[in-house]
Amino acid sequence: MTSPLDDHRLRYLYEAIRLGSVRAAADHLAVNASVVSRQIAHLEKDLGLLLIERLGRGVRATEAGELLAQRFRQWTADREDTLAKLNELQGLKRGHLDIISGEGFVSDLIAGPLTRFWERHPNLTMSVEVASTNDVIRGVAEDRYHIGLVYNAPPDPRLRTAASSRQPICLVVSPDHPLARQGAPVPLRAVAELPVGLMHARYGTRQIVAMAEMAEKVTLAPVLTTGSIYVLREFVKSGRGVTLLPAFAIASDMAAGELVALPMENPLLLSVEARLITRLGRQLPSAAAQLLRVLIGQLKAFHAAGT
């Protein structure tokens, strides 16, 4: 059912009251006076209220007419304010972004692009959550986050992959480890003979390692299990063992000469991908959509170890 508070009728009433006559309102709105008079009459009929009193050549608002005129003025101001805010959002002058990511992405893939994006759009606010693979998928699928960065994501019909990049899992060792001087890819069975630290099972790296173990009938017995890549990095730096991680997760350590990433022989470990995901069918806000384009470009340019 159509509301009697039609914008056009309310505007005719407002201008007649503001200008003091139907004729003046008609001239201001560039319509015939009969149109203004007729629309006000329709509004009065629909509401069952007298809205204006006719006084010779002019009009005066009744209490109901004055109420509607005030409300129309307020609604117009609110609408203009809303449109202005929407325009600001379009221009990235305001807005909020919710991002969720695996820990390994933070220092190299997220930190650089996010910092540059924020410098260009300083009035945006952001929330960045670091989580396991399973939690990244769940958070994006449930619309709690606009964008997710995930490693070795299992198929999920709720998600759309905006971009992907092959990021093999490598054997991470200290520079003085005997394997660091080996040129050939490392077989998984060789890792089984070493003290190894691994991520918990809810993380993508551990899930793909478990698949590789099953495929090769090799069992890794980790001396350290953790939910922190930082802990694994420090574990290897201390010389207490090795770990299995994608090279991008230790990029700063490799640049500093503190860790070495060695290619693995297993085809499953070579084929793992990093993915930039959103919820399938979701229309992202302007700020999130623009950041997504930045991250797509960054991920496509991101160097994949072993390629």
C-alpha positions in Angstrom: 0.0 0.0 0.0 1.4 3.4 -1.0 2.0 5.8 1.9 0.0 9.0 1.9 3.2 10.8 2.9 4.4 11.0 -0.7 7.5 13.2 -1.2 6.0 15.2 -4.0 2.8 16.0 -2.1 4.8 16.9 1.0 7.0 19.2 -1.0 4.0 21.0 -2.4 2.6 21.5 1.1 5.9 22.6 2.5 6.5 25.2 -0.2 3.0 26.6 0.1 3.4 27.0 3.8 6.9 28.3 3.6 6.0 30.9 0.9 2.6 31.7 2.2 0.5 30.9 -0.9 -0.3 28.2 -3.4 0.6 30.5 -6.3 4.0 31.3 -4.9 4.7 27.6 -4.4 3.6 26.8 -7.9 5.9 29.5 -9.3 8.8 28.2 -7.2 8.3 24.6 -8.3 7.6 25.6 -12.0 4.1 23.9 -12.1 0.6 25.1 -12.4 -1.1 26.4 -9.2 -3.9 23.8 -9.8 -1.3 21.0 -9.5 -0.2 22.3 -6.1 -3.7 22.8 -4.8 -4.8 19.4 -6.1 -1.9 17.5 -4.5 -2.4 19.2 -1.1 -6.1 18.3 -1.3 -5.3 14.7 -2.0 -2.9 14.7 1.0 -5.6 16.1 3.2 -8.1 13.6 2.0 -5.8 10.6 2.5 -4.9 11.8 6.0 -8.3 13.0 7.0 -6.9 16.2 8.3 -7.0 19.9 7.3 -3.5 21.0 6.6 -3.8 24.6 5.4 -6.3 27.4 5.9 -6.9 29.6 2.9 -6.8 33.3 3.7 -7.7 35.4 0.7 -4.7 35.1 -1.6 -2.6 33.2 0.9 -2.5 30.1 3.1 -1.6 29.4 6.7 -0.7 26.0 8.2 -2.9 24.2 10.6 -1.3 22.4 13.5 -1.2 19.2 11.4 0.2 21.1 8.4 2.9 22.7 10.5 3.9 19.3 11.9 4.2 17.8 8.4 6.1 20.8 7.1 8.6 20.5 10.0 8.9 16.8 9.5 9.5 17.2 5.7 12.2 19.8 6.4 13.8 17.3 8.8 13.5 14.3 6.5 15.0 16.4 3.7 18.0 17.4 5.8 18.5 13.8 7.0 18.3 12.5 3.4 20.9 15.1 2.3 23.1 14.2 5.2 22.8 10.5 4.3 23.7 11.2 0.7 26.6 13.3 1.8 27.9 10.4 3.9 27.4 8.0 1.1 29.4 10.2 -1.2 32.1 10.3 1.5 32.1 6.6 1.6 32.4 6.5 -2.1 35.4 8.8 -1.9 36.8 6.8 1.0 36.6 9.7 3.4 35.0 7.4 6.0 34.2 3.8 6.5 35.3 0.7 8.4 37.0 -2.5 7.2 37.0 -5.9 8.8 39.9 -8.2 7.7 40.8 -11.6 8.9 44.0 -13.4 8.0 46.4 -16.2 8.7 49.4 -15.1 10.8 51.9 -15.7 8.0 50.4 -13.0 5.8 50.6 -10.2 8.3 54.2 -8.9 8.0 54.7 -9.1 4.3 51.4 -9.2 2.4 49.1 -7.3 4.7 51.3 -4.9 6.5 52.7 -3.2 3.4 49.5 -2.8 1.4 47.4 -1.9 4.4 49.8 0.7 5.6 49.9 2.3 2.1 46.1 2.1 1.7 45.7 3.7 5.1 48.1 6.5 4.3 46.0 7.4 1.3 42.7 7.1 3.2 43.5 8.1 6.8 39.9 8.5 7.9 39.1 4.9 7.5 39.1 2.6 10.5 40.2 -1.1 10.3 39.9 -4.2 12.3 42.5 -6.9 11.5 42.1 -10.3 13.1 44.7 -13.1 13.0 43.2 -16.6 13.0 43.5 -20.2 11.9 42.5 -21.3 8.5 39.2 -22.7 9.7 38.3 -19.5 11.6 39.2 -17.3 8.6 36.8 -19.3 6.4 34.0 -19.3 9.0 34.5 -15.5 9.7 34.2 -14.5 6.0 31.4 -17.0 5.3 29.3 -15.6 8.2 29.9 -11.9 7.1 31.8 -11.0 10.2 34.7 -9.9 8.0 34.8 -8.3 4.6 38.0 -9.9 3.3 40.0 -13.0 4.3 43.5 -14.2 3.5 43.8 -17.9 3.9 46.4 -20.6 3.2 45.4 -24.0 1.9 41.7 -23.3 2.1 39.4 -26.3 1.6 36.6 -25.8 -0.9 33.6 -24.0 0.5 30.5 -23.1 -1.7 29.9 -20.0 0.5 33.2 -18.3 -0.6 34.6 -16.7 -3.7 38.3 -16.7 -4.4 39.2 -13.1 -5.5 42.8 -14.1 -6.2 45.2 -16.9 -5.5 49.0 -17.5 -5.6 50.9 -20.7 -5.4 52.9 -20.7 -2.1 54.7 -24.1 -1.6 55.4 -25.4 1.9 59.2 -25.5 2.5 61.4 -27.0 5.1 62.6 -24.1 7.3 66.1 -24.5 8.8 68.7 -22.4 10.4 71.6 -21.2 8.1 74.1 -23.5 9.8 71.9 -26.6 9.5 73.5 -29.4 7.4 70.5 -29.4 5.0 70.9 -25.7 4.3 73.8 -26.5 2.0 71.8 -29.1 0.1 70.7 -28.1 -3.4 68.2 -30.8 -4.1 64.5 -30.8 -2.8 64.1 -32.5 0.6 62.1 -35.7 0.8 59.4 -35.8 3.6 61.0 -39.0 5.0 64.2 -37.0 5.7 62.1 -34.5 7.8 60.7 -37.4 9.8 64.2 -38.1 11.1 64.5 -34.5 12.5 63.1 -32.8 15.5 60.2 -30.8 14.0 57.8 -28.2 15.1 54.4 -27.9 13.5 51.2 -25.8 13.6 48.0 -27.2 15.2 45.6 -29.2 13.1 43.2 -26.3 12.5 45.8 -24.5 10.5 46.2 -24.9 6.7 49.9 -25.8 6.9 49.4 -28.7 9.2 46.4 -30.0 7.2 48.4 -30.2 4.0 51.4 -31.7 5.8 49.0 -34.4 7.2 47.8 -35.2 3.7 51.4 -35.5 2.5 52.2 -37.8 5.4 49.3 -40.1 4.4 50.3 -40.0 0.7 53.9 -41.1 1.5 53.1 -43.2 4.5 55.4 -41.1 6.6 54.7 -40.1 10.2 56.1 -36.8 11.6 56.3 -36.8 15.4 56.5 -33.1 16.3 58.4 -32.1 19.4 56.6 -28.8 19.4 53.0 -28.1 18.4 51.7 -24.5 18.4 49.2 -22.0 16.9 51.9 -19.4 16.4 54.2 -19.0 13.4 56.4 -16.7 15.6 57.0 -19.6 18.0 58.0 -21.9 15.2 60.4 -19.3 13.8 62.1 -18.8 17.2 62.2 -22.6 17.6 64.2 -23.0 14.4 66.4 -20.0 15.1 67.3 -21.5 18.5 68.7 -24.5 16.7 66.4 -26.9 18.4 64.7 -28.2 15.3 63.1 -27.5 11.9 59.6 -26.7 10.7 57.4 -26.7 7.6 56.0 -23.3 6.5 55.5 -21.3 3.3 58.4 -19.1 2.5 56.4 -15.9 2.7 55.8 -16.6 6.5 59.5 -16.2 7.1 60.4 -13.6 4.5 61.8 -11.1 6.9 63.9 -13.8 8.6 65.3 -14.9 5.2 66.1 -11.3 4.3 68.0 -11.0 7.6 69.9 -14.3 7.0 68.4 -15.9 10.1 66.4 -18.7 8.4 66.6 -20.7 5.1 63.6 -22.1 3.2 64.3 -25.3 1.3 62.0 -26.8 -1.4 60.3 -30.0 -0.6 60.1 -33.0 -2.9 56.4 -33.8 -2.2 54.0 -32.7 -4.9 51.2 -31.9 -2.5 53.5 -29.5 -0.5 54.5 -27.9 -3.8 51.0 -27.1 -5.0 49.5 -25.2 -2.0 47.9 -21.8 -2.6 47.3 -18.7 -0.7 43.8 -17.3 -1.4 42.1 -13.9 -1.0 38.5 -14.7 -0.2 35.1 -12.9 0.2 31.6 -14.3 0.8 30.0 -15.4 -2.5 27.3 -12.9 -3.5 28.2 -10.2 -1.0 28.3 -6.6 -2.2 31.3 -5.1 -0.5 31.3 -1.5 0.7 33.3 0.9 -1.4 36.3 1.0 1.0 36.5 -2.8 1.2 36.1 -3.2 -2.5 39.0 -0.8 -3.2 41.2 -2.5 -0.6 40.3 -5.9 -2.2 41.6 -4.6 -5.6 44.9 -3.5 -3.9 45.3 -6.9 -2.2 44.5 -8.7 -5.5 47.3 -6.9 -7.2 49.7 -7.5 -4.3 48.9 -11.2 -4.2 49.4 -11.7 -7.9 52.8 -10.0 -7.7 53.7 -11.8 -4.5 56.8 -14.0 -5.1 56.0 -17.7 -4.7 59.0 -19.6 -3.3 60.1 -22.4 -5.7 58.5 -20.9 -8.8 
